[in-house]
Amino acid sequence: MPWTNTTQISSLTPADVTAQGSAGITNLSAGQIAAFSTAQVGAIVSDAFAALTSTQLRSFSGTQIGGLTTAQGQALISGNIPGLLPASAASLSTAILASFTADELASLTNTQLASFTTAQVSAIGVASLTSLSIKGLTTAAMAGLSTAQLVALKSAQIRAFLPEQVRGMLSEQLTALDSISIAGLTSAQLAVLSTARITALDSNDLPGLGSLQLASLSTTQIEAFTDLQVSRLSSAAIRGLGTQQVSVLGVRSVAGLTAAQVGVLSTADLTASGTAGIPALSSIQALGLTTAQVSALGLASFGSAAIKGLTADAIGGLSSTQLIAFTSDNIRGLT
């Protein structure tokens, strides 16, 4: 290019800039690029943007990048996009971002993504983002993700979200996550979910939760589970709960409880389980029942298998009225 100083560059008309073609632009220094006005940048031939290096692209200001046409933005490539400063990346139009290929989206850095507005994040295919870059999404941007975008995410990308990003997700977004995505949530991510977010989880996706994940939840979070959600939890997951968690959970999923967990349940919880709960207790689970629990419930409530597991002290605490209420099946269950 025949113009080398800022005075000469400022005298260029848009037509002059266009006339230089791609070769004239790709030879510019950082200082020369910075001297271009928005109108001049808008006159650069689109092909030139594919030939610019990351270092040259870093010289463009946010104002200059904000003036790019869609065609110019589409010409950017994965090899130079990382060179954009965060402020410049934040100036990319939604039309340009929507035109990025999967490779180009994957080249975005976490600092660039951190500068994006909710509208910009909504315009991109987040499924193409890397696990590293996805950490750059702000909590406000997270709220702007569509359910379709979230569903498209892979487990590795879900796990890459920082806890504060997960906290920023809306209830309807969490509901949209499938069982694989739910299973991919880390203990740290689950720990930040509010009770409203816990309730929003689709019960059909909960069987994928593991024991370590469930054990990471607070008693307040556990208590927020609906009966339907609890019924979908796997026995293995419930078996990983601590006694304090079980005490607020009740016996809405008796099959997975250990003897120690059964022992911390209140009689009201046990009674609430009805015919599907107490009779379903196994002899091993029944070993965890205290004398007070057995006395409050009465042996007539238990199945034959559970009765075999009751301790002598528990049976000794029964009243004569409770003993009279024994059924023949109850008696046969005694050892």
C-alpha positions as a Python dict, from the first residue, in 0.01 Angstrom:
ca = {
    (1, 'M'): (0, 0, 0),
    (2, 'P'): (144, 342, -94),
    (3, 'W'): (13, 510, 221),
    (4, 'T'): (223, 442, 525),
    (5, 'N'): (154, 708, 786),
    (6, 'T'): (-171, 795, 960),
    (7, 'T'): (-212, 1119, 766),
    (8, 'Q'): (-191, 937, 437),
    (9, 'I'): (-423, 661, 557),
    (10, 'S'): (-682, 912, 676),
    (11, 'S'): (-695, 1056, 325),
    (12, 'L'): (-803, 725, 174),
    (13, 'T'): (-1156, 708, 45),
    (14, 'P'): (-1354, 385, 87),
    (15, 'A'): (-1309, 332, -287),
    (16, 'D'): (-931, 366, -245),
    (17, 'V'): (-933, 102, 28),
    (18, 'T'): (-1140, -140, -180),
    (19, 'A'): (-905, -86, -475),
    (20, 'Q'): (-611, -219, -270),
    (21, 'G'): (-767, -565, -271),
    (22, 'S'): (-663, -834, -24),
    (23, 'A'): (-286, -804, -78),
    (24, 'G'): (-277, -436, 9),
    (25, 'I'): (-454, -496, 342),
    (26, 'T'): (-268, -806, 460),
    (27, 'N'): (61, -616, 447),
    (28, 'L'): (-55, -352, 694),
    (29, 'S'): (111, -314, 1031),
    (30, 'A'): (-77, -296, 1359),
    (31, 'G'): (-34, 81, 1370),
    (32, 'Q'): (-167, 124, 1018),
    (33, 'I'): (-472, -91, 1090),
    (34, 'A'): (-549, 112, 1401),
    (35, 'A'): (-552, 430, 1189),
    (36, 'F'): (-842, 310, 973),
    (37, 'S'): (-1182, 467, 1025),
    (38, 'T'): (-1496, 256, 1051),
    (39, 'A'): (-1596, 356, 700),
    (40, 'Q'): (-1256, 253, 566),
    (41, 'V'): (-1268, -81, 745),
    (42, 'G'): (-1612, -140, 598),
    (43, 'A'): (-1461, -94, 251),
    (44, 'I'): (-1196, -366, 293),
    (45, 'V'): (-1259, -658, 60),
    (46, 'S'): (-1400, -959, 246),
    (47, 'D'): (-1124, -1194, 132),
    (48, 'A'): (-868, -987, 322),
    (49, 'F'): (-1019, -1092, 657),
    (50, 'A'): (-945, -1456, 585),
    (51, 'A'): (-581, -1369, 516),
    (52, 'L'): (-519, -1152, 824),
    (53, 'T'): (-311, -1302, 1105),
    (54, 'S'): (-424, -1321, 1466),
    (55, 'T'): (-176, -1044, 1549),
    (56, 'Q'): (-319, -816, 1283),
    (57, 'L'): (-676, -890, 1391),
    (58, 'R'): (-582, -798, 1746),
    (59, 'S'): (-511, -445, 1621),
    (60, 'F'): (-873, -383, 1528),
    (61, 'S'): (-1070, -189, 1787),
    (62, 'G'): (-1420, -273, 1900),
    (63, 'T'): (-1553, 19, 1700),
    (64, 'Q'): (-1382, -104, 1385),
    (65, 'I'): (-1506, -462, 1430),
    (66, 'G'): (-1854, -334, 1504),
    (67, 'G'): (-1855, -183, 1154),
    (68, 'L'): (-1786, -510, 973),
    (69, 'T'): (-2040, -628, 720),
    (70, 'T'): (-2180, -978, 751),
    (71, 'A'): (-1974, -1081, 447),
    (72, 'Q'): (-1653, -952, 607),
    (73, 'G'): (-1731, -1131, 933),
    (74, 'Q'): (-1807, -1453, 752),
    (75, 'A'): (-1460, -1439, 601),
    (76, 'L'): (-1293, -1463, 942),
    (77, 'I'): (-1139, -1804, 1006),
    (78, 'S'): (-1067, -2021, 1311),
    (79, 'G'): (-699, -1940, 1269),
    (80, 'N'): (-737, -1568, 1333),
    (81, 'I'): (-1055, -1534, 1540),
    (82, 'P'): (-868, -1599, 1870),
    (83, 'G'): (-668, -1283, 1796),
    (84, 'L'): (-968, -1057, 1855),
    (85, 'L'): (-949, -868, 2181),
    (86, 'P'): (-1249, -933, 2410),
    (87, 'A'): (-1382, -580, 2348),
    (88, 'S'): (-1356, -637, 1974),
    (89, 'A'): (-1520, -980, 1994),
    (90, 'A'): (-1802, -820, 2189),
    (91, 'S'): (-1864, -594, 1888),
    (92, 'L'): (-1930, -879, 1646),
    (93, 'S'): (-2287, -865, 1522),
    (94, 'T'): (-2527, -1149, 1593),
    (95, 'A'): (-2555, -1202, 1216),
    (96, 'I'): (-2181, -1263, 1192),
    (97, 'L'): (-2178, -1495, 1493),
    (98, 'A'): (-2471, -1691, 1356),
    (99, 'S'): (-2272, -1747, 1036),
    (100, 'F'): (-1968, -1896, 1212),
    (101, 'T'): (-1892, -2259, 1137),
    (102, 'A'): (-1843, -2517, 1412),
    (103, 'D'): (-1464, -2480, 1384),
    (104, 'E'): (-1486, -2103, 1408),
    (105, 'L'): (-1710, -2118, 1714),
    (106, 'A'): (-1472, -2367, 1872),
    (107, 'S'): (-1188, -2119, 1823),
    (108, 'L'): (-1356, -1858, 2047),
    (109, 'T'): (-1168, -1815, 2374),
    (110, 'N'): (-1327, -1805, 2718),
    (111, 'T'): (-1230, -1439, 2758),
    (112, 'Q'): (-1399, -1355, 2430),
    (113, 'L'): (-1714, -1541, 2534),
    (114, 'A'): (-1711, -1362, 2867),
    (115, 'S'): (-1754, -1035, 2678),
    (116, 'F'): (-2058, -1156, 2482),
    (117, 'T'): (-2405, -1025, 2551),
    (118, 'T'): (-2702, -1254, 2605),
    (119, 'A'): (-2815, -1182, 2248),
    (120, 'Q'): (-2476, -1281, 2109),
    (121, 'V'): (-2468, -1609, 2302),
    (122, 'S'): (-2821, -1684, 2186),
    (123, 'A'): (-2703, -1641, 1826),
    (124, 'I'): (-2426, -1901, 1837),
    (125, 'G'): (-2423, -2278, 1829),
    (126, 'V'): (-2296, -2343, 2181),
    (127, 'A'): (-2266, -2714, 2106),
    (128, 'S'): (-1956, -2627, 1904),
    (129, 'L'): (-1784, -2451, 2194),
    (130, 'T'): (-1495, -2625, 2364),
    (131, 'S'): (-1510, -2728, 2731),
    (132, 'L'): (-1251, -2459, 2805),
    (133, 'S'): (-1417, -2175, 2617),
    (134, 'I'): (-1761, -2254, 2757),
    (135, 'K'): (-1637, -2147, 3101),
    (136, 'G'): (-1635, -1790, 2967),
    (137, 'L'): (-2013, -1761, 2945),
    (138, 'T'): (-2148, -1514, 3200),
    (139, 'T'): (-2444, -1600, 3422),
    (140, 'A'): (-2653, -1347, 3228),
    (141, 'A'): (-2553, -1516, 2903),
    (142, 'M'): (-2643, -1855, 3048),
    (143, 'A'): (-2996, -1733, 3108),
    (144, 'G'): (-3015, -1640, 2741),
    (145, 'L'): (-2945, -1989, 2614),
    (146, 'S'): (-3241, -2154, 2446),
    (147, 'T'): (-3353, -2500, 2551),
    (148, 'A'): (-3253, -2624, 2206),
    (149, 'Q'): (-2899, -2495, 2263),
    (150, 'L'): (-2873, -2666, 2600),
    (151, 'V'): (-3010, -2996, 2473),
    (152, 'A'): (-2742, -2990, 2203),
    (153, 'L'): (-2462, -2977, 2461),
    (154, 'K'): (-2251, -3284, 2528),
    (155, 'S'): (-2189, -3423, 2878),
    (156, 'A'): (-1830, -3296, 2873),
    (157, 'Q'): (-1956, -2945, 2801),
    (158, 'I'): (-2216, -2967, 3078),
    (159, 'R'): (-1948, -3073, 3324),
    (160, 'A'): (-1731, -2782, 3211),
    (161, 'F'): (-1981, -2524, 3336),
    (162, 'L'): (-1865, -2347, 3649),
    (163, 'P'): (-2100, -2377, 3949),
    (164, 'E'): (-2197, -2009, 3922),
    (165, 'Q'): (-2293, -2066, 3559),
    (166, 'V'): (-2522, -2351, 3656),
    (167, 'R'): (-2671, -2131, 3928),
    (168, 'G'): (-2761, -1883, 3655),
    (169, 'M'): (-2964, -2137, 3458),
    (170, 'L'): (-3340, -2092, 3457),
    (171, 'S'): (-3580, -2363, 3577),
    (172, 'E'): (-3707, -2426, 3225),
    (173, 'Q'): (-3349, -2471, 3107),
    (174, 'L'): (-3281, -2737, 3370),
    (175, 'T'): (-3606, -2910, 3280),
    (176, 'A'): (-3484, -2929, 2921),
    (177, 'L'): (-3167, -3120, 3012),
    (178, 'D'): (-3187, -3489, 2928),
    (179, 'S'): (-3086, -3782, 3149),
    (180, 'I'): (-2734, -3793, 3006),
    (181, 'S'): (-2685, -3423, 3079),
    (182, 'I'): (-2822, -3459, 3433),
    (183, 'A'): (-2594, -3755, 3491),
    (184, 'G'): (-2306, -3537, 3375),
    (185, 'L'): (-2359, -3269, 3640),
    (186, 'T'): (-2084, -3259, 3899),
    (187, 'S'): (-2139, -3252, 4275),
    (188, 'A'): (-2022, -2889, 4283),
    (189, 'Q'): (-2275, -2794, 4016),
    (190, 'L'): (-2562, -2970, 4191),
    (191, 'A'): (-2471, -2812, 4524),
    (192, 'V'): (-2555, -2461, 4396),
    (193, 'L'): (-2904, -2543, 4268),
    (194, 'S'): (-3185, -2371, 4454),
    (195, 'T'): (-3484, -2570, 4576),
    (196, 'A'): (-3687, -2429, 4285),
    (197, 'R'): (-3423, -2555, 4042),
    (198, 'I'): (-3422, -2897, 4211),
    (199, 'T'): (-3799, -2926, 4172),
    (200, 'A'): (-3765, -2822, 3806),
    (201, 'L'): (-3554, -3127, 3720),
    (202, 'D'): (-3745, -3368, 3498),
    (203, 'S'): (-3822, -3678, 3707),
    (204, 'N'): (-3763, -3900, 3404),
    (205, 'D'): (-3401, -3783, 3391),
    (206, 'L'): (-3321, -3849, 3758),
    (207, 'P'): (-3236, -4222, 3736),
    (208, 'G'): (-2901, -4112, 3596),
    (209, 'L'): (-2799, -3941, 3921),
    (210, 'G'): (-2530, -4133, 4106),
    (211, 'S'): (-2482, -4183, 4478),
    (212, 'L'): (-2200, -3926, 4499),
    (213, 'Q'): (-2411, -3666, 4322),
    (214, 'L'): (-2711, -3720, 4549),
    (215, 'A'): (-2492, -3724, 4859),
    (216, 'S'): (-2362, -3378, 4767),
    (217, 'L'): (-2708, -3223, 4806),
    (218, 'S'): (-2804, -3046, 5127),
    (219, 'T'): (-3098, -3161, 5336),
    (220, 'T'): (-3289, -2854, 5213),
    (221, 'Q'): (-3232, -2961, 4853),
    (222, 'I'): (-3327, -3323, 4927),
    (223, 'E'): (-3648, -3208, 5092),
    (224, 'A'): (-3735, -3015, 4774),
    (225, 'F'): (-3768, -3337, 4571),
    (226, 'T'): (-4126, -3421, 4486),
    (227, 'D'): (-4264, -3769, 4551),
    (228, 'L'): (-4249, -3839, 4178),
    (229, 'Q'): (-3886, -3733, 4160),
    (230, 'V'): (-3794, -3950, 4458),
    (231, 'S'): (-3966, -4248, 4300),
    (232, 'R'): (-3737, -4207, 3997),
    (233, 'L'): (-3414, -4207, 4199),
    (234, 'S'): (-3218, -4528, 4174),
    (235, 'S'): (-3170, -4749, 4479),
    (236, 'A'): (-2795, -4710, 4436),
    (237, 'A'): (-2827, -4332, 4453),
    (238, 'I'): (-3047, -4337, 4764),
    (239, 'R'): (-2809, -4582, 4927),
    (240, 'G'): (-2544, -4310, 4913),
    (241, 'L'): (-2745, -4063, 5118),
    (242, 'G'): (-2640, -3967, 5469),
    (243, 'T'): (-2878, -4027, 5758),
    (244, 'Q'): (-2963, -3656, 5786),
    (245, 'Q'): (-3064, -3650, 5422),
    (246, 'V'): (-3275, -3961, 5464),
    (247, 'S'): (-3446, -3812, 5768),
    (248, 'V'): (-3593, -3536, 5549),
    (249, 'L'): (-3652, -3765, 5254),
    (250, 'G'): (-3881, -4013, 5427),
    (251, 'V'): (-3946, -4354, 5282),
    (252, 'R'): (-4065, -4247, 4939),
    (253, 'S'): (-3820, -4496, 4794),
    (254, 'V'): (-3788, -4768, 5057),
    (255, 'A'): (-3607, -5018, 4837),
    (256, 'G'): (-3279, -4827, 4834),
    (257, 'L'): (-3255, -4748, 5208),
    (258, 'T'): (-2995, -4908, 5430),
    (259, 'A'): (-3064, -5024, 5787),
    (260, 'A'): (-2889, -4713, 5925),
    (261, 'Q'): (-3100, -4488, 5706),
    (262, 'V'): (-3423, -4660, 5803),
    (263, 'G'): (-3328, -4606, 6165),
    (264, 'V'): (-3335, -4226, 6138),
    (265, 'L'): (-3680, -4209, 5979),
    (266, 'S'): (-3958, -4069, 6192),
    (267, 'T'): (-4263, -4284, 6262),
    (268, 'A'): (-4466, -4030, 6064),
    (269, 'D'): (-4241, -4091, 5763),
    (270, 'L'): (-4271, -4465, 5802),
    (271, 'T'): (-4648, -4446, 5842),
    (272, 'A'): (-4675, -4220, 5538),
    (273, 'S'): (-4524, -4493, 5323),
    (274, 'G'): (-4841, -4696, 5373),
    (275, 'T'): (-4883, -5037, 5219),
    (276, 'A'): (-4605, -4967, 4969),
    (277, 'G'): (-4354, -4878, 5235),
    (278, 'I'): (-4342, -5055, 5571),
    (279, 'P'): (-4432, -5405, 5444),
    (280, 'A'): (-4160, -5368, 5181),
    (281, 'L'): (-3883, -5339, 5439),
    (282, 'S'): (-3639, -5629, 5427),
    (283, 'S'): (-3510, -5814, 5732),
    (284, 'I'): (-3175, -5634, 5697),
    (285, 'Q'): (-3344, -5294, 5679),
    (286, 'A'): (-3560, -5380, 5979),
    (287, 'L'): (-3244, -5428, 6187),
    (288, 'G'): (-3209, -5051, 6183),
    (289, 'L'): (-3549, -4987, 6341),
    (290, 'T'): (-3544, -4863, 6699),
    (291, 'T'): (-3769, -4988, 6978),
    (292, 'A'): (-3956, -4656, 6966),
    (293, 'Q'): (-4021, -4695, 6594),
    (294, 'V'): (-4147, -5049, 6624),
    (295, 'S'): (-4363, -4961, 6925),
    (296, 'A'): (-4513, -4663, 6741),
    (297, 'L'): (-4595, -4863, 6432),
    (298, 'G'): (-4691, -5200, 6571),
    (299, 'L'): (-4581, -5530, 6426),
    (300, 'A'): (-4903, -5565, 6231),
    (301, 'S'): (-4764, -5303, 5995),
    (302, 'F'): (-4467, -5513, 5892),
    (303, 'G'): (-4426, -5789, 5641),
    (304, 'S'): (-4290, -6130, 5736),
    (305, 'A'): (-3944, -6047, 5599),
    (306, 'A'): (-3916, -5732, 5810),
    (307, 'I'): (-4033, -5907, 6127),
    (308, 'K'): (-3747, -6157, 6097),
    (309, 'G'): (-3503, -5868, 6117),
    (310, 'L'): (-3645, -5703, 6428),
    (311, 'T'): (-3427, -5715, 6735),
    (312, 'A'): (-3543, -5879, 7058),
    (313, 'D'): (-3541, -5537, 7230),
    (314, 'A'): (-3772, -5396, 6961),
    (315, 'I'): (-4019, -5683, 7004),
    (316, 'G'): (-3993, -5654, 7383),
    (317, 'G'): (-4111, -5295, 7362),
    (318, 'L'): (-4445, -5389, 7208),
    (319, 'S'): (-4764, -5349, 7410),
    (320, 'S'): (-5009, -5633, 7469),
    (321, 'T'): (-5257, -5459, 7239),
    (322, 'Q'): (-5001, -5459, 6958),
    (323, 'L'): (-4922, -5824, 7011),
    (324, 'I'): (-5292, -5913, 6999),
    (325, 'A'): (-5308, -5736, 6661),
    (326, 'F'): (-5060, -5986, 6513),
    (327, 'T'): (-5179, -6163, 6204),
    (328, 'S'): (-5095, -6527, 6128),
    (329, 'D'): (-4843, -6404, 5867),
    (330, 'N'): (-4682, -6184, 6130),
    (331, 'I'): (-4645, -6473, 6371),
    (332, 'R'): (-4496, -6699, 6105),
    (333, 'G'): (-4239, -6431, 6039),
    (334, 'L'): (-4098, -6452, 6392),
    (335, 'T'): (-3775, -6647, 6440),
}
